Amino acid sequence: MTHADFLASAFPEPVAFDLDFTGPDRFVNRELSWIGFNMRVLEEAENPRVPLLERLRFLSISATNLDEFYTVRVAGLRELAQAGNTTPAMDGLTPAEQLRLIDSAARDLMNRQQDALDILTREMAQKGIAVLTTSDLSKDDIAFLEGFFLEQVFPVLSPLAIDPAHPFPFLPNEGFALALQLERSRDKRALRALLPVPAQIARFVRLPGDAYRYIPLEDLLLQFVGRLYPGYVIKGHCAFKVLRDSDLELEDEAEDLVREFETALKRRRRGEVVRLKISANAPTALRKLIMDALPVTEAEIVAVDGLIGIADLSELVLDERPDLLWPTFAPRVPERVQDHDGDMFAAIQQKDMLLHHPYETFDMVVRFLSQAARDPDVVAIKQTLYRTSKKSPIVEALCEAAEDGKSVTALVELKARFDEAANIRQSRRLERSGAHVVYGFLDLKTHAKISTVVRREGNRLVTYTHFGTGNYHPITAKIYTDVSLFTCDAQLGRDANKVFNYLSGYAQPEALENLSIAPIDLKSTLLARIAEETEYARNGKPATIWAKMNSLIETDVIDALYAASQAGVQISLVVRGICGLRPGVAGLSDNIRVKSIVGRFLEHSRIVCFGGGQALPNKKARVYISSADWMGRNLKRRVETLVEITNNTVKAQIVSQIMAANMADVAQSWVMQPDGQFVRATVADGEFAFNCHRFFMENPSLSGRGSAGASDVPQLTHTDD
């Protein structure tokens, strides 16, 4: 199949679309585009081709995503609307208008989540995994649960009366509770009470026996509420969950950034309520009590006819049922590393090495730093940390190196949302070990992924550098697709050290050789490369751009892509999540195709390839990997990297294997329409649907000897047009 044939089969012809090519309606709303992405995640929960418990996982992820969306994005819009701010977004919508559209779309999404849950619980019951109600319990079940309640739950509970002497308590963000209307049996005295559901106990309690039978924790609490309120009977009850504004505000002139963050994290727990989920059948008096106490308006309430807290369903994704999960996949160790008996430095000395995670194990990144920590020839290590695991082997290696007397500098980003507290703990630990810990800039997040190891080899110092597109997080690296470049190229080593000097000492880097960084020149480099392709097209030469990212909403970049399309540049984009560009609009974006891949792994790598006056793939392409999405925050308000790949073997792996396979994927792809909607890619009956995740799992990569190449990917070769 030629590239042209593939594009013709996978994407619709450009269509006339009634919009002003110079006005705000040339853009798609960011927030609605995000909800559309989360809807694609939810549709995987509805996809019968996905294993049953993986579908449950997708459902849980969609709920977690939506909660975070409300605590951050909606909270910010709500604050703007309440302040009377009418400044339009890039698509022309004011904050208040966006909130109305978000509310409608989110309610539709939540209704579909409940529908999906109903289907999944029925199918799970057929496979021997049952979520029961109290009416399903036998006497033996009740006896077991009573013992469990008294021994494992009762000591943790804090039942609260609500009256003038006991005001409504504070519930933190994501606080989940039961509200109760009780009546004392002997004198019919009414009592209103609140029972916070402890997050420290599993949401689903397993009943004894070989079968996988569970009861929700809130049902268990209601079953034995008499143990908490002896002599009372329940007259009414409801469950509810609180979502609060979780954005952090910092003082501009914070003297101690760590202490400022510790204070801000405490404020986060007490942020204003942005959404209240409550049982649809809640008694009127209890509903009013909760609304007045929080306080919230009717517009901020979602009445849930079903399970509140769908995110907790992740507890039921059981490792004990591999028959209902994705087949086991073991990441590969690169052959070149094996050839050198596990010596990362020897493997990198041979030539630059690109690893494609999770298909190739992230353990190589850990090994790189662990080996550096123990190597007596290593004199210095520098490392950025944006997100990492709680018991991080990378932090362990850095601490070991510092304790061994090596010079260790760690840039810990405290502003990594929802990981602030974990990063503070890691920074304290690194400081205790003797590492130099810096926090970058107060007004910029450091999102770049860089690690350098300086090693004495003979009478010279050699810098080994790792550039990544993903976080130094061994757990998420098992499910996120990212790329890692290992190199001892002197130019890239110098570039990396200049970036670290910028982060630690505000020394703005000059004369970077193969690297562009935000907020200095990353955006201008992208725009320059797009402009070059545009000029090639205007001069009648083949011109192509392939790019892969998580989000695309930067207006200047979108307008540059529109101009390139109008000049004839063939542009193919893989945008996992938010996309503010409208593809396939006649006269505006005829030559732009956008797809989203949602499947077993979370697409996370950022890659861009420019044809350089030739059709892609070609050996002369200009190829980059990056930590940055094409968003204003990444290009203007973060420290990010854009690394040009000069090694021909690595370039071939990226263009002819990784990008070609992403472009060829049909099985997991969604095609973006001019109106901003995504439609699942389809194939003719009986036609093979190429799955890029399966391809990468089944084929060795180019980083090892005897590796697969472009011939293993459905051929995206160009005709000479």
N, C-alpha and C positions, 0 to 999 in steps of 0.2 A: 504494500500500500504506500503510495507517495504521501508526502505531507499534505499536499493539496487535496488528495482524495479523502484523507482522514478528516481534514477540516470540513470538507463538504458534507461528510456523513455525520459528523458529530455536532456541528453547530448550524443553526438556522441561517438562511440568507438575511442580509441586512433588511430592516423594515423601516418604513416611514413612521416617524413617531412625532406627535404634535408637541414640540417643546422649543423653547427659545435657546438657540445654541450658545448665546452669550449670557443667558440669565441663570439664576440659581437652580432652575429645574433640570439643568444638564447634569446635576448631581443627585445621587440617591441618599436619603437620610441615613446617617450613621446608626442611630438607635434602632430604627426599623430593620436595617440590614443585619444588625446583630441578632435581633429576634428571629429573623429569617434563618440565620445560621443555627441558632438553637433549635429551631423547628426541624432542620435537617438532622441534627443530633437525635431529636425525638423520633424522627421517622426511621432511624435505625432500630429503635426499640419496637417499631411496628413491622420491621422487615423479617419475614419468615425465613430468609436465607441466613440470618444471623443466629448462632446458637442461643438457646433460650435464656440462660443466665447472663450472657453478654447483652442480650436485649434489655434485661433488667438493669444491668450496669449503665447502659445508654440512658435509660429512663432516669436513673439516679443522677447521672451527670447533668442532664438537662435541667433537673430541679435545682441542683447546686449552682449551676450557671445562672439561672434566673434569680435566685436569691442574691447572689453577688452583684448581679446587674442592678438590682433595686437598691442595695445598700451603697453602691458607688455612683453609677451613672444617673439613676432616677433621683437619688438624693441630691445630686448636684443640680439637676434641672429644676427640681422642686424648690431648692433654695433660690435660684434665679427667678423663678416665677413668683414666689412669695415676695421677693424684693421689687417686683414690678419691672424686671428686666425684659425688654421686648426685642433685644438684639437677635436677629435671625441666625440660624445655623447656615452652613454652606448651601443647603437646599432651600433656604428661604423660610423655614418654619421657626416660629418663636418658641421659647421654652414651654409656654402654656399649651401651644398647639401640639408640640411633640409629646407632652405628657398625656394629652387626650388620646392620641393615636397609639402611644405605648400601652396605655391602660387597656384599650380595646384588644390589641394584638396579644398582650400578655394574658388576658383572661381567656382568649381562644386557646392559647398554648396550654394553660393550666387545665382547661376542660379536656383537651386531648391527652394530657398526662394522665388524668383520672381514667379516661376511656382505655388508654393503653394498659394501665395498671389492672383494670378489670379483666382484660384479655389475658395478660401475663399470669395473674394469680390463678385463673382457671387452668391454663396450660401447665403451670407449675404443679398444681394439685394432681393433674393427670400423670406427672412425672415423679410424684412422691414427695413434693415439697409444699406443705400446706400452711397457710396463714389462717388461723382459726379465730372465731369469736367465742365469747364466754358460753354461748348457747351450745357450742360444739364440744364442750368439755365433759369428760366422764368424772365420776366421783374420785377415781384414782388421780386423774389430772388435777382436780381441785385440791386434793390433799397434798400433792406434790407442790403445787403453786403456793399453797398457804405456808408450807415450810420454807420455800424459796423466798417468799415475801418477808417473812419474819427474820430470816437469817441474812439475806443478801440485799434487801431493799429498805426495809423499815428503818435501819440505823442511819440511812442516808437522807431520808425524807425530812422536809420541814413544812408540815401543814400549817397554814396561816388563816386565822379568822380575819374577816373584813368587817370592821365596825369603827365607831369614832375613836376607840382606844387602840385600834390596830389598822392604821391606814393601808391603802393598797401599796404593796411593796414594789420596789424597782425590779424590773426584769431586763437583763442585758440583751444585746443583739443576739438574735436567733433563740431567745428564751422561749421555752415551750412549757405550757402549764395547763392544768385543768381548773376550771371555775365550777364551784359546786353550790347548789341550793340545798341546804339540809334542814331537817325538822327533827326536834327532840321528841322522842316517842312519849315521854311521860306528861309533857305539858304543851306539845305542839309549838314550842318556841322555834322561830326561824333563825337560821344562821347561814350567812354567806361566807364562803371560804375559798381559798386559793391553794392549789397544790402544785408547786413547780415540779416538773418531770425531770429528774436528775440526768444530766448529760453523761455522768460518769458510769451509768449502767447501760448495757446494750438495749437498743430500742425494741428488739424482738427476742423474747425469752423462749428458749427451746424446751419442749416437753420431753420427758424421758421416753426411751424406746428406740428401736432401730429406724423408724420413720423420721423424716425431717418435718416436725410439726412445731409451729411457733404461735405465740400469742403476743400482740403488741403490748408494750410495757404499760401504756395508759389504760388498756383494758384490765390488766392485772391490778393496777391501782384502784380502779373503780370496783373490782370484785371484792377487794378487802378494805374498802374505805371505812367500814365499821371498826376496824382495828385502830384507825387513826382518830375517829370521832365516835367513841363508844356511846351507845344510847341514841344515836342519830340515824335517820334514814335519808337516802337521796331522793329529792323531789325534782331535781333538774340538774343538768350538767352540760358542759361544752368544753372542747379543747381549743386552744389558740396558740399562735406562734407570732412573735414580734420580730420585725426586721427594722434595724435602726441605721441612720446615717453613719457610714463607716469610713468616710474620708477623713484624712488627718490634716489639721491646720497647724503650721509651725510658726514660731516667731521669726521674723526676718533676721534678727540679730542674736540668735541663740548662741550663748557662750559655750555651752556644753551640749553638743548635738545628741549624745546618748541620753542624757537626762531629759532633754526636751522631748525625745521620742517616748521615753518611759512615761512621761506625763501625758503626752498626746494619746498614747494607747489606753490610758485610764479614761480619758475623755471619750474615746471612741465607744466604749461600752455604754456610755450614757447619751449617745447621740439621739437626735429626735427620731421618733417612729416614722418610717416612710411607708410601711405596709403592715397590715394586720390580717393574718389568715385565721379564720374562726369557723367552727362547725356550722354548717348550713342550718341545722336544727337547734341552734342555741336559743335558750329561753330569752325572751325579750328583756327581762330585768337584768340578767347576767350580761347580755350583749351591751346594754346601756351602761352598766357598771364599768365594764372594760373600756368602752369608748371614752367615757368621761375621765377615767383614771389615767389613760395613757398620754395625752388625749389624741384621738383621731377622728376624722370625718368619715362619712359614708363612702366618699370617693376613694378613701385609702384602705377600705375593707374588702377582702375577698372571702365570700362565703364558700366553704369547701364541702362538697357533698362526697366525702370519701376520706382518704388518708391525708392528714396534715403532716408535712415533713417527708415528702417522697424521697428526698436525698438520702434518708437513712436506709433505704432499701438496699444500698450497697452491702449491708451486713448479710444479706441473703444470697450474695454471689459466692457460692460455697466451693472452696477448693476440693472438698470431698466429692464433688460431682463433676469430674472432668468430662463426663459424657455430655454435659450441657454447657461446656466452655469451649473457647477456641482450642484447637489442637496445640499441644505443647510446642513451643518454639525455643530453641537454644541459640542465642547469638554466636556468631563465629569469632574466633581469634584470627586476626590477619596472618596469612601464611608467612609473610616476611618477618613478623615478630617471632613466629615459631622457628623460622630458619636461623634466627639469631639467638635461640635459646631464651627467648623472653626479654632480651636486652633492648629496651626502647630506644636508647641513644644510638646503638649500632644500626637498628632498623631505619631510623631517621637519617643517619649519616649516609646511608646508601642512596636515598633520594627522598623527596617530599612524599608524605603519606597522607592520603585522605581516607577517613573512615566514615561509613554511612551507618548511623545509629537508627534503630536498635538492631539492625541486621548484623552489624559488627559490634562487638561488645564495648560498652562504655568503660569496662574495666581497664581498657588500655589507657584511658585518661588518668584513672586512679593509679595505675602502674607507673605511668610517666612521673607522677609526683612522688609516689612512694619510693621509687627507685632513686629519684633525686634526693630525697630526704636521707637515704642511707649511703649515698655515693660520696666517698671522701674527696673526690675531685670537684664536687659541686660546691660553689662558693655563695651563690645567691639564688633565691626564688622570689618571683613576684606573681601575684595572683589576684584576679577579680573574683568576688563572690556576690552574686545577686540573689540567687536562691540555691539552697543546698539542703540535704537531709538533716534530720535531728542528730543522728549519730554519724556524722559525715566522715568517710574515710579520707576525704581530701583535707578537711580541717585536721584530722589526726596526723596526716603526713606533714602538713605545714607546722604543726606543733612539734612533731618529732624533729624536723629540720632545725627549728629555732632552738630547741633544747640541746641540739648537737652543736650549736655555735654557728650555724649558717645564718647569713643575712636573709631574713624573710620579711617581705612586705605584703600585707593583705589589704586590698581595697574592699571593705565590707559595705555594701549598699544598704543603709538602714531604711530607705524609702521603698523597698520591695513590698508592695501591698500584700497584707495579711501574713507576711513573713518577718515583719519588723521585730517582734519579740524574739523569734528564733535567731535572727541575725545579731541582735544585741547580746544574746547568750554566747553565740559563737565568737563575737569580737572580744568579750571579756576573757574567754578561754584562751584565745590567741595571744592576748596581751600578757596573760599569766605565764605563758610559755616563753615569752621573750620576743615575740614577733612585733614588727612595727605595724600597727593597725591605723589605717586612715579611712576617712568616710567620704572623700570626694568633695562635692560641692553641695551647698545648702539648697541652691535653686535648680540643680540638675541631677537627674538620676543617672547613675553609672550602670548602663545596661550592657556594655561591651563584655565579651567573653574572651579574656586573654590570660595566658599563663606563660611565664618565661623562666627558664632555668639556665643559669650561667655556669659553665663547666670549664675547669682548667684542663687543657689538653696540650701537653708538652709545654711550650713557652708562650702559648696564646690562650685567650679566653674565647670560648665558642658559646653563642646564645642559641638555645633550643626554644622554639616558640610553639605554642598551641593557640590557634584561633578557632572558636566554635560559633555555631549559630544557636546553641541551646545552653541551658544553665548547667552549672557544675553540680548536678543533682543525680546521683546514681539510681534513684528509684524512678523518677519520671523519665529518665533516659531509656528505660525499658519499654516505654509506650509512646514516646515522642520521636518523630523522625527528625534527625538533625545531622549535620556534617561536622567533622573535626579535621582540621588541617594541622599536621605536625611538620615542622620544617626547621632546618638549621641554616636557612638562607640568611646571609648577613644583612641584607637590606631589610627584610621583614623583622629581623631581630632588633635592628636599630629603630625601626618604626615603632615596634612594641614598647621598647624602653622609653622612647619619647612620650608615648601615651601615658605610661606610668608616671613619668616626671610631671606631666600635666595634671594628673590626678592627685599626686602627693604634694606638689609644690606650686601649682598654678602656672607652670612654665609652658606657655602655649607652644605646641610643637611647630617647628618650621622645617621645610624641605622634606616632608614625608615622601618616601620613594614608591612604595606599592600599597599604600594605605590611605584611605580617606576617613575622617572621623566627623561625627556630629558632635556639637552643633556648628563646627567650623566649615567644613567643605564637603561633607558627604552628600548633601542635597545638590550642591552645585555640580558635583561630579556626575551624579545621576542625570541631571538635566543636560549636561554637556554630552554625555553618551547618547541620550535620546535625540538631541539635536544633530549629532553626527549621523545617526541612522536616518533621520529626516532628510538631511542633505543628500545622502546616498540615493534615497528614493527619488528626490527631485531631479537628480542627475541621471535617472533611468537605471540605476544599479539595483540589484536585489538588496533588500533591507529587511532585517528581522530582529525582533526582540522577544525573548522568552524570559519570563520572570515568575518567581514563586515566592509567596509571602503569606502572612497570616491576615493582614489587613491593608487596605488601600483607600485612604481618604484625604491625602494631601492634595489640595486643589491645584497648586502649581504643577505638580507631577501629572495629575490627571489631565490638565489642559495641555501639557506637553505631549502626552500620549495621544490626545485627540488630534493635535496638529500633525503628529507623526503619521497617524492613521490616514488623515486627509491627504498627506503627501504620498501615501502608498506603502508605508511600512507595515509589514505583516506582524501583528502583535498577538502573542498567545500568553495568557496569564493564568496561573493557578493561585487563586485567592481563597484560603480556607474559610475565613470568617467574613468580616465587614468589607464591603466593596462599595465605594461611593461613585464609581465610574459606571456609565451606561454603555454596554457594548452593543454592537450591531445596529446602531441607529444610522439610517441612510443619510449621508452628507456630513455626519459628525464622527462616527466611530465604525464605519463600514468594515474596517480591517482589524478590529479588535475582538478577540474571543476571550471569554472569562469562564473558568470552571472552578468548582470547589470539590475537593476530595474528602470524603468522610468515611472512615472505615475502621479497621481493627486498630490502627495506630493513629495518633494525633499528628497531622502534618504540621511541622513547626520550622523546618529549615527555610532560610531566606537565601535565594539564589537569583542572579540575573545574568543573562547572556545576551551580548550584542553581536550581530552578524558581521559587522565591520565591512559592509559592502558586499557581502556574500550571504547566500541562504544558509540557515542553520540546519543541521550541524555542519561546522567546518573547522579546520585546524587553526584558522586565523581569528576565530571569535575572541572577543574580549569577555572574560568570565570573572564573576565576582561572587564571593559568599559574604554574608552580612549578619550582624546581630539585630538589624533594624527593619521594622516594617515601614511601609511608606505612609506614615501618619505624621501629623504635625508634632505630636509629643516626641516621637523618635528622632525626627530630623531637626528639631529646634530646641527641645527641652531635655534631651538626654545625651549622654556620652555613648556613642555607638561606633561600630567599625564597619568599613566596607573594604574587603581585602581582595585585591586583584590576584588571580591565579595565573602564574606564568609557567609553571611546569606542565609540559604537554600531556604527560600521562594523566595528571590530575584533571586537566581541562577535558580530556576525552571522557574520563569517568563521569564528570559532572554533566557535560552536554549530551553525550551519546548514550549514556546509561540512565543517570538519575533523572535528568530533565526529559529525555525522550520517553522514558517509561511513564512519567507523570502526564505528559501530553497524550500518550496513547491510552491511558486508563479509561475504561468505560464502566467497569463493574461497580466502582465506588464514586463515580463522578456525577456532579450536578452542573447543568449548563445554565449560565445566567442569561436572562432575557432583558430586552431594552427597558422594561418597566421595573427592573430590579428584582424580580422573582427568579427563583432557581427551579429548574425542571430536571428531574432525574434523567440521566443519559439512557438511551435505549439502543438495542440492537435488533436486527431482524431475527425472526424465529429461526432457531438452530445455529445462529452465528455465534462464534466464540467472543465472549466479553472479557477483554484483557483486564487483569487485576494487578496493579503495580505492587501492592503489598505482597501478594502471593509471589510475584516474580522475584522480588528482592529476597524473600525468605528462601526461595528455592534455588537461587543462583548466586555463586560467589561473586564478590565485587572485584573491580579492577585493581584494588590496592594490594591484592595477593597475586602471586605468580600463577600462571595457568588460569586466568580469570575470564569471566564472561565479558562480552563486549556488546556493542550496539547490535550485532547480528542476532542477539537473543531477544531483542526488543522488536515488536512489530515495526517494520522499517518505516521511518519517517524521513527518508531521503527525499531531496528536492529534485524536481525536474528543472532543466535549464531554461527558465522563463525570464 
